[in-house]
Amino acid sequence: MNAPMEVRAVGGREPDGDEALVRELATRFLLWDTFVAGESRVSLHPLVLSLELHRKAVRAAERVTRAIREVGLRAHGDRAESELYGFHSDVVRLARASHDAGDSASLVRVDLLLDASQHWRACEINADCPGGHNEALALPRLCRRDGFPPGMDPTHVVGALASRLRALARRRDGSDGVVAMIFATAYAEDLQVCALVKQAVEALGPRAVLAPPTAPKLQDGRLWVGSNAIDALYRFFPTEYMEEQANVGAIEEAVARGTVRTLSSFSHMYSQSKLSLARAWALRGCLDEETREAVEATIPETFDAAEVGEKTLLRDQSAWVVKRALGRVGDEVFVGTVVEPDEWEAAVKEVMRRSRGGERWIAQRFVPQSRVRTPWGEMLATLGAYVLDGRFVGYFARVTPVSHVSHDALCVPVFVEAA
């Protein structure tokens, strides 16, 4: 009998040792970083979910997205709540401009862990600029071509994102506008995402231009990139990295005027901060019943690390995961069950020191995960569920031998068992 979730071996090619496949990934899907430290970080062996487990994952991702959005809205309406996040004034300005202008489009990726009782728990939410688009598009298609038997491919995030950007850029006369793709131009992995989305957008009709975050300028109330008046801004660049950028005021004004729409909206920065998970737990008594139930059922207990304190974290090492509120790609995440006691002590002391200096860190209860069968032995799976404007649009899955996912995790396609 098949397990509710497992990685199954398929008889097709794999990137490791197949130069033709590596070239195809690079040229057709613009996936250029297929290896880390000489090891392949992508595979065509699919993670297969039962239909029931898939439905539970979709519900969990959509519920927690709504719940954290509600928590973030409180920060927009309460200065004291906003200040808890410790954002730079430029980040607050951009978030406020989007919120006040009704600029609310969102692409979120919720990272789900399957616990020992077969319930999905949301350990993180990326609400600002989630990645993984190239893998999410390429791996299911190549897996199916190379012989995976019929099943449902639930992932259509790239197409859905392109359609949403086209809608955001549409002009008042009904014509297609211009979409600017903003990214850190020094990083090829950022370019590969934006180049792929650019292709998908232009296949629908609008023009898309690639640009660094410093490129947009204000002219007559509109944003321009070179000679192009911009109607929508797709940003694959973290909002907090825009602090003290010379054109923040220009972007703020254009968003406030409604002459440009953004995705993801700057208004979702409160949801992006992992502190929002701690605030969800702290505020749950003030939330409506549906939201409170979503928090308690889906999010592991999460607190401000400074409030938990050094003594408790050191004493109960195996019970905790400590994370920087604005950390990304698995950086500055410390899992108590993974590190040695001396490393844990050093990490906790450093976290407390930086917390006293004003950085925000969270402490989250460790989630014992269900191990899944794979062709490489039993592993742990992190199921990233994409949610576009509140609706599920696909998966980005990674498997690892330990409870810590970073850029070197193995990415696999996701399919749902045929009913």
N, C-alpha and C positions, 0 to 999 in steps of 0.2 A: 504494500500500500504506500502511496506517495505521502510525504510529509507535507504539512500545511505550508511550509516554506523551505526550499532547498535550492542549491545551485546544481544544475544538471549538466553533465558532459554532453557536448554535441560533437559530431564527427567532422566539423569543418576546420578551417585554418585558425591559427592563433598568431597574434603579432610577434610573439617571441620566436624568432627564427624564420619568419615569413616576410621577406623584404617587400614583396609585391603588395601584401596587405598593409604594411606600414605606409607605403607610398599612396595607396588608395585612401587610407584614413587621412593622410596629409592633403592630398589634392582634391578629393571629392568632399570631405567633411571638414577640412581645414583643422584637423586635430594633429597638432605638431609635437606635443609633449607626451608621447606614448610611453616613454621610458623614464624612470627615476633611478639614479645610481646604477645604471646598467640592467635594471629589472623592468619588465613590462608592467605598466600600471593599468592596462585595460585587457579585458578578456571577452571572448564571445560566448563563453559558457553562461547560460542565463540563470538568473534568480527567478524561480517560479513560485508564485503565490497561489494559494487556493482562492477561489472566488470569494469565500467568506472572509478570509484574512485581508484580501484586497478591499472589500467593502468597508471593513473595520478601519483600515488605514486611511481611506478617503474620508471617512467620517471624522476620525481623529484629527487629521490635518486641517480640515475645514473648520472644525469646532475650535481648535486651539488658535487658529488664525483669527477667527472672530473674537475670541476672548482677549487675546493680546491687543487686538485693535481697540477694543473697548477700554482696556487699561491705558493705552497710549492716548486715547482721546481725553482722559482725565488730565494728563499732563498739558494738553493744549488749553484746557480751561482753568488751570490752577497753577499759578506761578510757583508756589512752594513745591508742588509735585514735580513740576518741570525741573526745578533746581536740583532735585535729588539725583538726576541723571548726570549732572556735571558737564553738560555740553558747553562747548565754546559758543560765544555769542553769535558767531557767523552761522553755526549749525542751527541755533534757535531761530535766527532770522529767516533762514531758508524754510525751515519746518513751518513756521508761522505763516509765511507767505503762501505756501501751498495749501495749508489748511484753510486759511481765510478765503482763498480764491476758489475753493472747491476742486482743487487739483488733487485727485485722490487715487489715480490708477496705481495698482500694486501687482508686483510679481514677488511671491514669497516662496521660500523653500523651507519646509519644516522637516527637521531631522528626527526620524522616528526609530525607537528601539523596541524590539519585541521582548517583553519581560517574561519571567518564568511562568506566569499564569496566562500567557498568550494574549496579553493586552499591549497595545501600542502606547508608548510613552514618548512625549516630545521633549528631547533634551536641549534642542536649540532651534532658533528661528532666524533665518536670514531674510529680512524684509527690505533691505536696501538695494543690493545688487548681487543676487545669487548667481552662481555660475553652473558649469556642467552641461551647458546646452549642446556642445559638440558631441559629447559622449552619449547624451540622451537621444540624439538624433541618429548617430552612426551605429551604435552597437546593436540595437534591436533589428535594424534593417540588414546588417551584415549577418547577424545570427540567423535570421529567417531565411536569407538567401542560401546560407551554408547548411541548411537542413534541419533547423528546429521544427518539430511537428506543429500543426495548427494549435494556436492558443491566441489569446487576446493581447495585442500590444496596446497598452493603455496610454502611451506617452505621445503627446502631440504639442509639447510646450513650445517648440520653435515656431510652428505654424500659427498657434494661437497668439503668441507674442507678436509676430509680424502683423497679424490682422488687427490686433489692438493698437499697435503703433500707427498703422494706416488710419484707423479711426481717429486717433488723437491728432493726427496731422491734417485731417480733412479740413479744407477751407470753407468759408461761408457760402461760396458759390458752388460747393460740391466737388471741386477739383481736388486732386491729390496735392498735399503740401510736401515739405521737405523735412526729413528726420535727421537730426544730428546724432551720431554715435560717439559718445564721450568716453574715453578710456585712457589708462596710463600707457603712453606710447612706448615706454621703455621695456614693456613686458609682452613677450610674444604670446603668452597664454591669455592675456587680456585681448590682444588683437584678434586671436582666433575666434573668440566669442563674438566680438563686434563684427568681424568680417562675415561670419556665418549669418548673423541676424541681418546684416546689410543685404546679403544675397536674397534672403527670404522676403524682406520688405520690398526690394526692388522687383521681385518676381510678381508682386501684387500691383505694382504701378508707381508708387511714390519714389522719389529720389531720396537716397540716403548718403550722407557724407560722414567720413571718419575724421575725428578731431581730438586734440588733447583738451583737457578740462579748462585750460586757460584761453582757448580760442574764442568762445562766444563773446561778442561785444554788443552793446546796446546802441541802437540807432533808431530814432523816431519811435521809441517805445517798443521796438521789436529786437529780438536777438538775431545776430548775424554771425555766420562763420564764413569768413572770406566774403565772397560775392553772393552768398546764399542766405536769404531770409529764412529763419528756422521756425517751423510750426510745432514740432515735437522734439523732445530731448530724451534719447535713450541713454541712460547713464550707467556704464559699467566702471564706476569709480566711486569709492566710498565717500559719503558726505563729509565725514570727519576729516578726510584728507584735504578738503577744500577750505579749511580754516585759514584765514588771512590771505586767501587768494584775491588778487586785485579785482577780479570781475564778479565777486560775490554779490555786490550791490546791483550790478547790471542784471544778473540772473534773477535776483530777488524781485526787482522791479518788473521784469517781463512776466514772471510767474504771477505776481500780484495783479498785473493788468489783464491777465488771461490771454496774452498774445502768444504764449508758448505753454504746452502741457508736457509733463514729465512722467517718466516711468523708470523705476519706481518713484512715486511722489516723495519729495523731501518730508512730507508730513508723517511718513512712516518711520522716521528715525528713532522715535521712542520704542517702537516695536523691535527695531533692529538691535537695540541695546539689550544684552542678556539681563540687565537689571529689570527689564519689564517682566521677566519670569518671576523674579523675587517680589516685585510690586503686585503681581497678580495674586500671589499667596498672601501678601500683607493686606491687600484690599478685598480679599474674597468675601468677607462679611458684609461689605458694602455693595457687592455686585448682585445683579438679578440672579434668580435661581438657576436659569439655564447656563449663564456664564460661570457661576460659581461651580456648578457640577462639572463643566468642561475643564476648569482649572484643576480641580481635585482629582478628576479621573484621568487626565491626560498629562499633566506637567508634574514631574517629580518635585517633592518639596524643595523649594529654592529660597535662599535668603541672601541678604547683603553679607558678604564674607566678614566684614568688620563686626557685624552684629553677632555672628556666630562666635567669633573670637579665636585667638591663637590656641588657647588651652584646649578647647573642645576639638578643634581640627587636628591637633597633634595627638590627642588621646584616642580619637575614633577614626584613625586614618582610613581604614577600609570602607567607611561609611560615606565618604565624601569625594566629590569632584569639585575642584576650584578652577574658575575661569575668569579671565579679564572680560569685562562687560562688552568691550568693543574689539575683542580679539577675533581673528579670522583665519580660516583654513587650518584649524586645529592648533594654531600657535597659542602659546600661553594658556594651555589647558593641562591641568595636573590631576591625574586619576590616582586616587589613593591605593587602589589595588594593583597598580602597574609599577609604581616606583618604589625604590628601597627606602627604608625609614629615614636614613640620613638625607636623601634627596628630598623627601617629603618635608622634613623639618626645615631644610634650607628654603624650599619653595614657599612654605607657609609664612616663614619669617619675612621673606621678600615681599609677599603679597600684603602682609600687614604693614610693612614699611611704606609700600607704595600707596596703600589705602589711606594711611595717615597723610600722605602727600596730595591726596585729592583724586587719585584714580579710583574707578569703580570696579569692584570684583564681586563675583557671586560664589556662594557655596551651595552646591546642589547634591541632593541625596543620590548616591550611586545606585544605578539600575542594574541588578543582575539579569543578564540577557539570556534568552534561549539560544543555544548554539545550533547552527544549521549545518547540514551535510553539504560538502562541496567535493569536487574532484581533488582538492588539495588537503582533505581532512576536514575535521570540524572547525568552523570559523564563526565569527560574529558578523552580523549584517547591520548596516545603518541604511535605512530606507529614506532617502530624501524625496519628499512629496511636494511637487510644485503646485502652487495655488495662485491662480490669476484672477484678480478682482473677486476673491472669495470662492472660486470654483476650482476644483482639482483639474490639472491638465497633464499630469504625468509624473514619472519617477526618475531619480538619479541614485543608483544603488552602489554602495561600496562595501567590500568585505575585508576584514582584518583579523589577525590572530588574537588581538587584545582589544580592550575597550578604550581605544583612542584612535580617532580617525584624523588623518592629515593628508597632505597632497600625495603621499606615496601609497595610499590605500588602493586596492585593486577595484577598478570600476567594472561593473558587469551590466548587461541588459536586463530588463525586467519584463516578464510575461505573466499573464494570469491564466491559470488552468482553465481549459475549455469546460463548460458546464456539462 
